[in-house]
Amino acid sequence: MKDLLATVKSNKKIAENIYMITLVLPEDAGKMHGGQFVNLSTGNGANLLRRPLGVCIVEGDEVSVCYQVKGRGTQYLSTVEAGRKLRVLLPLGNWFDLDGYSDIAVIGGGVGVFPLIATIREYYKSKNFYSYIGFRNEDAVCLWNELNKSKKLTITTDDGSFGEKGNAVSAYLADRNNIRADVIISCGPPVMLKILKQKLKEEGIKTPCFVSLEERMGCGMGACLVCACKSASGENLRVCRDGPVFDINEVQL
């Protein structure tokens, strides 16, 4: 983990209210994996807390993360131009470790797609990915060219304006007997993960499933406890330090 002063290479809109910012690092930050995240300064002194953003694309000394404009901090971040320098703490958290698996079902929703893209990029040359990705509508669809690294890709939208009408969980369940995945990885809105856990139980699906959780964070290192979630046994877990990737059966959703 390193706290670096990175240079913004680009900061562009890729979908409705979604931006991708690419940072050039001043030194090697070590191997970064899909599921890990960075804590990035907004560049605005009025918003001191850094934003936790999942690693999406890593190429050499460049790392790209994506974010949704939701509040004043991310609104300001969307105005940052190339050449600016921002402090970034990275890499943080654990990741989707797919060693020992060969056929992977990927279930993603909305901005949860970005850690999944990083995982697909990391492993697609040696493993088979079957991806089921849901977006709100056509305007929210982004980076599907990266998702095309999957052996099979199904994109759904709530209103049917792009791809199939429906959601990612239902699309996976309808196709699961055709792919025979030996592991499931997922990231998306809490309601999507809750439904996924419920459906796996109802359908008697025993396939291992790992999920990346999204929580508000302060420090990103486990000290402030802002990102606490509950384990299945009721104990407090820190998403930033114990996760963000968990076995779906080990956490309350």
Secondary structure, 3 states (H helix, E strand, C coil): CEEEEEEEEEEEEEECCEEEEEEECCCCCCCCCCCCEEEECCCCCCCCCCEEEEEEEEECCEEEEEEECCCHHHHHHCCCCCCCEEEEEEEECCCCCCCCCCEEEEEEEHHHHHHHHHHHHHHCCCCEEEEEEEECCHHHCCCHHHHCCCCEEEEEECCCCCCEECCHHHHHHHHHHHHCCCEEEEECCHHHHHHHHHHHHHCCCCCCEEEECCCCCCCCCCCCCCCEEEECCCCEEEHHHHCCEEEHHHECC
